[in-house]
Amino acid sequence: MKIRKPTREILPKVSAMLSSAFPKSRYEAKLVEQFHGNDTPIHEWVCIHINKVIAYIAFSNAYNGNEICGLHLAPLAVAPKFQRQGFGSELLNFALRQESIKKSPLFVLGNPEFYSKFGFELCTTPICPFDKENRHFLAIRNTTTTRFIVGYEDEFGPS
Ligand SMILES: CC(C)(COP(=O)(O)OP(=O)(O)OC[C@H]1O[C@@H](n2cnc3c(N)ncnc32)[C@H](O)[C@@H]1OP(=O)(O)O)[C@@H](O)C(=O)NCCC(=O)NCCS
């Protein structure tokens, strides 16, 4: 298994993997397709295993008004056949060690049980526009003290 940045040629495989990992919606696949189509600045990595994309992770800017205040982790996904075998944890741990990620405040809307293993903590501020009570909104290195609704890239859609 290798972790690397995706090349243009494997992007269709990334989309297919995201659709299979989130079978009920095309939201995540579309999100990543639009990031690439719009040249939105993101940090992303894939896990490749015998020529297959088996996992994917991306980070995009988080905003306080017009200012970047950290990175949103989304999406993280593992192909169904490869779930619960440690690949998601390995890819996330790899990403958290990278220069572009390791000093930035990070935010994620996800399962607290899963993300707390990696140092993410539930936060009360900033407020996630997709989860207004912040029940599943976690952060690392979050130094925010004022209350504001955190901004996402436009590709995430209306909040
Ligand atoms: C969530 C996900 C990224 C985790 O990756 P993974 O490779 O399957 O997870 P790991 O094997 O590294 O598991 C680490 C821990 O996560 C938890 N976990 C993983 N999948 C889980 C699931 N489906 N339900 C509940 N807990 C889960 C477990 O506690 C596991 O620890 P354990 O093996 O000691 O029980 C992956 O299962 C996935 O893509 N799921 C579908 C898409 C999704 O829901 N993504 C959410 C993030 S946006």
The ligand as an SDF file (V2000), in Angstrom:
LIG
                    3D

 48 50  0  0  0  0  0  0  0  0999 V2000
  -14.9290    6.0240    8.5050 C   0  0  0  0  0  0  0  0  0  0  0  0
  -13.7640    5.4470    7.6940 C   0  0  0  0  0  0  0  0  0  0  0  0
  -13.0340    6.5760    6.9820 C   0  0  0  0  0  0  0  0  0  0  0  0
  -12.7880    4.7680    8.6630 C   0  0  0  0  0  0  0  0  0  0  0  0
  -11.7220    4.1700    7.9610 O   0  0  0  0  0  0  0  0  0  0  0  0
  -11.3880    2.6150    8.1950 P   0  0  0  0  0  0  0  0  0  0  0  0
  -10.1740    2.2840    7.4350 O   0  0  0  0  0  0  0  0  0  0  0  0
  -12.6120    1.8230    7.9120 O   0  0  0  0  0  0  0  0  0  0  0  0
  -11.1280    2.6300    9.7640 O   0  0  0  0  0  0  0  0  0  0  0  0
   -9.9770    1.9000   10.5740 P   0  0  0  0  0  0  0  0  0  0  0  0
   -9.8790    0.4670   10.1500 O   0  0  0  0  0  0  0  0  0  0  0  0
   -8.7600    2.7140   10.4760 O   0  0  0  0  0  0  0  0  0  0  0  0
  -10.6610    1.9430   11.9990 O   0  0  0  0  0  0  0  0  0  0  0  0
  -10.3210    2.7620   13.0420 C   0  0  0  0  0  0  0  0  0  0  0  0
  -11.4710    2.8050   14.0240 C   0  0  0  0  0  0  0  0  0  0  0  0
  -12.5540    3.5230   13.4820 O   0  0  0  0  0  0  0  0  0  0  0  0
  -13.7840    2.9870   13.9720 C   0  0  0  0  0  0  0  0  0  0  0  0
  -14.6180    2.6540   12.8250 N   0  0  0  0  0  0  0  0  0  0  0  0
  -14.2130    2.3840   11.5730 C   0  0  0  0  0  0  0  0  0  0  0  0
  -15.2710    2.1720   10.7810 N   0  0  0  0  0  0  0  0  0  0  0  0
  -16.3500    2.2950   11.5610 C   0  0  0  0  0  0  0  0  0  0  0  0
  -17.7350    2.1810   11.3050 C   0  0  0  0  0  0  0  0  0  0  0  0
  -18.2230    1.8790   10.0880 N   0  0  0  0  0  0  0  0  0  0  0  0
  -18.5830    2.3670   12.3390 N   0  0  0  0  0  0  0  0  0  0  0  0
  -18.1070    2.6610   13.5650 C   0  0  0  0  0  0  0  0  0  0  0  0
  -16.8030    2.7710   13.8670 N   0  0  0  0  0  0  0  0  0  0  0  0
  -15.9340    2.5970   12.8600 C   0  0  0  0  0  0  0  0  0  0  0  0
  -13.4680    1.8220   14.8140 C   0  0  0  0  0  0  0  0  0  0  0  0
  -13.5070    2.2490   16.1490 O   0  0  0  0  0  0  0  0  0  0  0  0
  -12.0630    1.4630   14.4160 C   0  0  0  0  0  0  0  0  0  0  0  0
  -11.3580    0.9620   15.4750 O   0  0  0  0  0  0  0  0  0  0  0  0
  -11.3690   -0.6250   15.7360 P   0  0  0  0  0  0  0  0  0  0  0  0
  -10.9030   -1.2490   14.4480 O   0  0  0  0  0  0  0  0  0  0  0  0
  -10.4040   -0.7400   16.8610 O   0  0  0  0  0  0  0  0  0  0  0  0
  -12.7720   -0.9890   16.0570 O   0  0  0  0  0  0  0  0  0  0  0  0
  -14.2550    4.4070    6.6560 C   0  0  0  0  0  0  0  0  0  0  0  0
  -14.8470    3.3300    7.3300 O   0  0  0  0  0  0  0  0  0  0  0  0
  -15.2330    4.9520    5.6370 C   0  0  0  0  0  0  0  0  0  0  0  0
  -14.8310    5.4660    4.6130 O   0  0  0  0  0  0  0  0  0  0  0  0
  -16.5350    4.8260    5.8880 N   0  0  0  0  0  0  0  0  0  0  0  0
  -17.5610    5.2740    4.9580 C   0  0  0  0  0  0  0  0  0  0  0  0
  -17.4850    6.7470    4.6910 C   0  0  0  0  0  0  0  0  0  0  0  0
  -17.6140    7.5770    5.9360 C   0  0  0  0  0  0  0  0  0  0  0  0
  -18.5390    7.3670    6.7100 O   0  0  0  0  0  0  0  0  0  0  0  0
  -16.7150    8.5640    6.1460 N   0  0  0  0  0  0  0  0  0  0  0  0
  -16.8040    9.4070    7.3050 C   0  0  0  0  0  0  0  0  0  0  0  0
  -15.7720   10.4630    7.3010 C   0  0  0  0  0  0  0  0  0  0  0  0
  -16.2100   11.8600    6.2740 S   0  0  0  0  0  0  0  0  0  0  0  0
  1  2  1  0
  2  3  1  0
  2  4  1  0
  2 36  1  0
  4  5  1  0
  5  6  1  0
  6  7  2  0
  6  8  1  0
  6  9  1  0
  9 10  1  0
 10 11  2  0
 10 12  1  0
 10 13  1  0
 13 14  1  0
 14 15  1  0
 15 16  1  0
 15 30  1  0
 16 17  1  0
 17 18  1  0
 17 28  1  0
 18 19  1  0
 18 27  1  0
 19 20  2  0
 20 21  1  0
 21 22  1  0
 21 27  2  0
 22 23  1  0
 22 24  2  0
 24 25  1  0
 25 26  2  0
 26 27  1  0
 28 29  1  0
 28 30  1  0
 30 31  1  0
 31 32  1  0
 32 33  2  0
 32 34  1  0
 32 35  1  0
 36 37  1  0
 36 38  1  0
 38 39  2  0
 38 40  1  0
 40 41  1  0
 41 42  1  0
 42 43  1  0
 43 44  2  0
 43 45  1  0
 45 46  1  0
 46 47  1  0
 47 48  1  0
M  END
$$$$
